[in-house]
Structures are given as structure tokens and as C-alpha cells.
Amino acid sequence: MAYALLAQLSAEYGLYTSFVGFLLYWAFATSKDITIGTVAVMSQLVGNIVLRVRDDHPQYAPEDIARSLALISGAVLLFIGLTRLGWIVEFIPLVAITSFMTESGVDRQMAINHMGHVVLTSHLLPLMKSTAEKGNTVRITVQASNAHQGAPSDIKFESLEEINEDKGANANYGRSKLANILYARYFARKVTANGHPDVVMNATHPGFVSTKQTKVDILEAFPLAGYGMAVGMEPFKKDQFEGAVPTVYAATVTKESGQYLCPPIVPEAGSKLAQDDELGDRLMELTRKVVMEKTKRKSADQGCPFDDLVLH
């Protein structure tokens, strides 16, 4: 029913589609269906199309628009199946299939690389502060990257629609890594410099490291060109122990906060966007807004203190 509402349809359509598809698969003994994107993402896309069409053609009911879209999509899939062109799916990058969005309709890179860290850190912040008050230094590290330089130059962090916009694999990843650095510097201003000098956070860059991401995952985003990174550049990569040096230093030694540490242990300024405190403020306000809206029933309504989401 929730998926139906996302698609701007009545809730009963969600109940209908939840069992009709299963019955059809059972009746026709089909073994696999090719679906581009998750159900939540598809529902959101259908909903956006319904709204756009309704703006120009208010005489059409949402159900009729959704049916037409389903008919067109089904015709394309039927053509691919009858002509045995299903193999072309293997050449579609994973980023296109998943749409890089979570089930909540948030860009997957931003949700995993940034917002998840903020939520965890914010919930543990009272414990970290009390630990520091006992004479300890609490160190938090954020795994950033020099890929933050590839973030869109016009980024504002003003709306969910903006961070959900697909700018390409490199730009999407760079956007999340930019958020990592901005968050560390925001934390340094709002927490470390605001009465808690022994609670520090720093962002780190591991360097050019041989990992699953640079050897396997790269082929999902770039099925052909990725071999240049996975194979051709392998002799020039660091091993994982060398790549861990900045993070280990940030987690065990440093007393500073808000730095961007690059190999071996060199504080760098980062890009111009990474030095923009106002941009960092907007990022964190948007983070608070999105997290609260998407998790309200399981967080704010249960007493989660959103005022302490590292905003004071």
C-alpha cells in the first residue's frame, strides 16, 4: 500500500499488485523477471510521472496514467524477451539498475556514506562527551576521499531532490565524500570548539589503494572501462595496510579536530567547496530534515532527541 501511495495511486492498488504478480508467475512458470530499480524507486518514479502528466493533462486519472506507463514498460520487456535480447542487461551498470537510492527514496551514496554516520555519531554523542569529561580523548574518523573534488561544482545541499539528482557515478560518489569532509569540519565547530575540546573528528583519505572497490565494484559502474582501473592500475596501488595509516593516526594519535588528513599524514585544505562552512551548515540542516522526515515514526515519535543531531 505504501508503494501505491508513492506512485500517487489509491492504497488498494498496492494490495492488488502484491499478489497478482505472484499468481501470474506461478501460472506461467516464469523463473525470473527483469526489474530496473527497486520497488520503492519505481513507485517514486511512477508517482513523479503521474504528477507531471497531471499538471499538463488534468483530465487523466492517476490510475490511467499508471496503466499506460505499465503497458509501455511491459511492451518493451516483451520485445526484449521475444527477440532474446535479455543479455544486454549484463551491460547495464549496477548504478543504473539500483538507481543508487535506498528504500526511503534517498540517494544511496549520501544515505550510507554520510547520513548513517551522522545518525550513529549523534546517538553516541552523550556517551562520547561523558567519556571525554573523565580525562580521555575521544577520536572519531570519517573515511573521505580525494574524489570529493569531483562533486558537482553547483552543489548547494538545499533539498532532497538535489542530492537525489543523478550526476553520474563519479559525481555522485564525490558528493558523498564532500559531505564527509564538511561534516568533520562542522563537528569541529559545533562540538570540539564549543566546550568539548577532547571530542574530535577528522576526515581521512587513504590514497590509491587496492581494494574490492577498485578491483571488483568498479566493473559494476564501468563494465568495460573499469578494467583499466582493476587491472592496468593494480601495480601502482597501495596495499590495505598502507591505506589505513591516515585512519589509524586519526583514531589513535591526533589531538586536532576538523582536519582532512591525506597520506601519509598530511593535513590538506581540500577543494574550495570542502572549505565552505556555510555549505556545511546547509548540509547538516538538510541531513536533520531528511532523517527526521524519513524516520519520524521510529525516531522522533519514540522520543529521539533530534535537537541533538550535532546542530548545537
Helices and strands as residue ranges (DSSP letters): H 2-6, H 11-28, H 39-56, H 62-82, G 86-91, H 94-98, H 108-110, I 111-115, H 116-133, E 138-143, G 146-150, H 160-164, H 169-187, I 188-192, E 199-204, H 212-212, I 213-217, H 218-221, H 226-227, I 228-232, G 234-236, H 240-243, H 245-252, E 260-262, E 266-268, G 273-275, H 277-295, G 296-298, G 300-302, G 306-308
